[in-house]
Amino acid sequence: MKHHILLVEDETDLGNVVKQYLELMDFTVDWQQNGRAALEAFTATPAAWHIVLIDINLPEMDGFELAQELVKIQPNVPFLFLTARGEKKDRLYGLKIGADDYIVKPFDVDELVLRIKNILKRNQTVNSISAGNAIELGGMRFHKDSLKLTGNGKETILTPLESDLLLHFYHNSNKVIRREDILHQVWGTNDYFVGRSLDVFVSRFRKYFQGNENISIRNIYGIGFMFSLT
């Protein structure tokens, strides 16, 4: 089965190059050149898309707004940003709203394909977990089939990347987990901005577990984290 990509890019030359190369790599690509048209295409068949590639500086609706709208429709859809906006605040904001990756132009198309494949592989692994398979987390429950975290009187749907990180913490609970090991095991790389993404995800988890005295995530200075369960 070919993976179906929604490419949202307003630069004609770059859009053509990326679309043609991805198709050569056996992907199916639907290319939209403004945010509003991309949202309409996604809304028409939300379950059809395996991943969305989004520029930020788009006409009619910028990429950040578009991504937030897509997640409202299909919470688990993986997406990454392709953008000339390489400022730290933009990268962190993109990761904060749930992006699986953030690639700054100019970029190597082969590297883009590798990152897409890594995201798709990770997403497929999460989705292939058998139904009804759940783990207990200090009085809460994580349903691996639906990516739902329940407990404390609320329900949260995690992204595939959040799910991978939570499972890594769970399988290494009550011991020190080295930061570089987390980055290599969950993200497959260890660079500055991926490291900052890890910090964003840990902050999210602390909010998810707020008020639960049986779960804590401690920073171990200069080493990593300890995910404690009682």
PyMOL commands that set and color helices and strands:
alter all, ss='L'
color gray80, all
select helices_A, chain A and resi 12-24+35-44+46-48+63-73+88-96+109-127+160-171+179-187+192-208
alter helices_A, ss='H'
color red, helices_A
select strands_A, chain A and resi 4-8+28-32+51-54+79-83+101-104+134-137+140-143+148-151+154-157+176-178+215-220+224-229
alter strands_A, ss='S'
color yellow, strands_A
deselect
rebuild
show_as cartoon
